[in-house]
Amino acid sequence: MKNVGPPPPAAQPAQREHADGRTRQGVARLLLERGPLTAAVIADELGLSPAAVRRHLDALLADGEVRTRDASTKGQRGRGRPAKLFLLTETGRGRFGHAYDDLAVAALRFLADAGGEQAVRAFAEQRMATLVERHRASVLANPDPNARARALALALTHEGYAASTRQVGAGEQLCQHHCPVAHVAAEFPQLCEAETAAFADLLGTHVQRLATIARGDAACTTHLPAPAREKHQKSQGPEAAPDADETCPDSFREPV
């Protein structure tokens, strides 16, 4: 006998998740446009139950997108706790985008027009020098070159670059799976060039940049040759770069 019953609701969890995402975005947008607000006001504005709004606010609080503060106690008020107001954090505002990249590009264009390419290069070098100095002691505390490379990867991860290392042939590869300035570096490669030079100076070895996110690659890949080959390299020139398929993989695991 043919089964004519309704199909199992396989898509329901995904549909609920999608609906929750849209509602949470609506809560965040209301806080962006009119916050800080109480949960009761949010519920009234969005036509939701107070319990539903509290569930979404709890999720936003857990993700660090929302924070709370007590409402003003000016004027007469009854007994009980002060009303709790909800407002977006900087992380929460990130849901709606920033124009930081556009601002940085505009600033560097102005700098290039006013001072030429050398002014942009000087800015890029100063930026990397400041970043490197924050971690120089921790990187150079490791006498082993491979340990220094791992320490540099950890330092870059703390700076938002999601970096790791892996051994390739006789050397190491430094893999940066994220670049906070990739959009800017696509127009101003001086940022990448200064970064590569700073790595070489910090590690005290020749390094080769094989790929960059700014050029459309999956990761920024820097080859660090084995120390034993340094003298040979100085007489023979830079070590041949690994094959293209030996650049950093897409996956990222934070260094330990």
N, C-alpha and C positions, 0 to 999 in steps of 0.2 A: 504494500500500500504506500502511495506517495506521501512523503512528509510535507505538509502544507503549513507547519508551524513557523513562527517568526525566526529569522536567523539570529544567532547569538550576537549580543551587542559588543562585538570586538572593538569597535571604534570608540566606544563611550569614554574610556579613560583618556584617550588622546583628545577627544572633544572637550572633556572637562578641563584638561590641562590648558588647552587653547583658550577656553572661556575664562579660566582663572587668570591667565596672562593678560588678556584684554582688560579684565576688571581691575587687576593690579596696576596696569598702566593708567587706567582712568583715575584711580585713587592718587597715584603719583602726580598726574597732570593737574588734578584739582589742588594738591598741595603746592605745586609749582606756581600756579596762577593765583591762588588765594590764601595759601598757608601763612602762618600756622593755623590749624583747625582742630576742633575736637572730633572724636570719632562719631559723635551724634550728628554734628553738622555734615560730615562726609556722608554718613548714611542717608540723611535727608536729601542732600544734593544729588546723590547718585541713585536714589530710590532703592537702597539696599537695606537689609536688616542690620541692626547694630552688631549682631554676632558675626555676620559675614564680613563686615568692615573690619572688625577686630582681628579676624583671621588673616585678612590681607595685610593689615598693619603689622601684625606679629611677624609675618614673613618678611616684610620690608625692614623691620627692625633687626631681624636675625641676619639679613644680608648687609646691614650697615647703610641702607639707603634712606632710612628715616631715623630721627631721634625725637625725644620728647622733652617738654619743659612744662612747668606748672603755669597755669593761667594767672594773670594779674589778680591780686586780691583787693584791688581798690574798690571802695564802696561797701555796702552792706552785703553780707552773704551768710548763708545758713551754716549749720554744722556740717562736718564731713571734710573729706579731702578736697584740696583745690582741683578744679577741672584740669585734665591733662591735655596739652596741645601737642599736635604732631607736625613736624616740619621736615623738609628734605635735607639730607646731608649733601656734601659735594659729590659723593658717590651716586646718590640718587639723582642729582641734577645731570649726571653723565648719561642717564637714559635719553636725554633730549639733545645730546650732542653739544660739542664745544667748537669754537672757531680758533682754537689755539694754533693749529697747523697753519691756517690761512694767515693768522697774525704773524707767525714766525717767518713765513715766506715773504710777506710784505715787508717786514723789518729787514730781512737780509737783502731783498731787492734794493731797498733804500740805502743800506750800507754799501752795497756794490756800486750803486750809482754815485754815491758821495765819495767813497774811498777806493773804489776799484776792487779787483779780485783779491789783492793782497790783504785788504781790510777784512774780507770774508774769511780768508785763510787764517788770519790772526785771531779772529773770533773763534773759529773752530778749534784751533790749537789751545787757546785759553780755556775753552769749555772742557776739552778732554783732560787738560792738565789738572783742572780742579777736580774732576771725577777721579782721576788716577791717584791724586794725592790723598784722597779719603781712604784709599785701600792699599797704598804702597807698602806700609809696614807689615800688614797681614800677608801680602803676597810674598814679599822678600824674606819673611821669616822662615820660609821653606827652602832649604838648601838644594833639594832635588828639583830639577827643571820641570818634570812632569807634575810634581806636587804644586809648583808655582802656577802652572797652567790651570790646574784644578781650582786653586785659590782664586785666580783671576776670574774663572767662570762663576764661582760662588759670589764674588764681589759684583760682577755684572748682573747676576740674577737679582741681587739686592737692589740694583739700580733700575730694574724693570726690563732687562734684556733676555730673560729666560735662557740662560747660557748653560752649556755643558761641554765636556771634552770627550774625545775618543781617540784611541790609538789607530793610526793609519800608517802602515809600513814602518819606517824607522822614526817617524815623528808623531806629533799629536795634532789633532784638529780642534780648534775652538769653534763651537757651534752656538750662534746666537739666534734663537728661534723667534725672537720678537725684537723689533727696533722701534722705540718710542718716537724717533724722528725720521722714520722712513719716508714719509710724504715730503718732508722738507729736503732730505738728502737726495731725493730723486731730481730736484732742481739744482741743489748745491752739493756736488760730490765732494767738495772740500771737507764736509763733515766726516765722510767715510775715510778719506785720505788721512785726516788728522787722527782718527781713531786707530788706524793701522799703525801709523808712526808712533803713537803713544804706547801701543802694545809692545812694539819692538824695543822702545826705550826702556820700558818697565822690566821686560823679561831679559833684556840684554842679548837679544838674538835677532837674526834676520827673520822676518815673517812674510808670508804671502797671502794676500786676500784673494780668495778663489771665487766667491759669490757674495752678493749682497741682496737684501730684501728690497732695497731702493731700486735695484735694476730689474726687479721682478722675480728673483730667485726665492726658493722656499725658506732659506735661512741665510744668515751672514756666516760665511765659512772662512776661517783664517788658519792656514797651515803653519805649524811651528816645527821646524826641522830638529832632528836629534842633535844635541850639543856636540857629540863626537865628530860631526861632519862640518862643524863651523869653519875650521881652518881650510878644509878642502873647498868649501863653498866660496871663501873669500878669494881664492885663486881661480876657481872655475866659474864663478858667477852664481846666481841664485839657483837653488835646487829646482829641478823640474817639478811642475805642479802635478798633483795626482790627477787621474782621469776624472772627467766630469761626473761620472757615476759614483765617485768616491767622496763627493761632498756630503755635508751633513744631512742625515735623514730628517723627515718632517717631524717625527715623534720627539718629545722632550721629556727628560726625567731630570729633576732638580739635582745638582751635584751634592754629594755628601762629604 
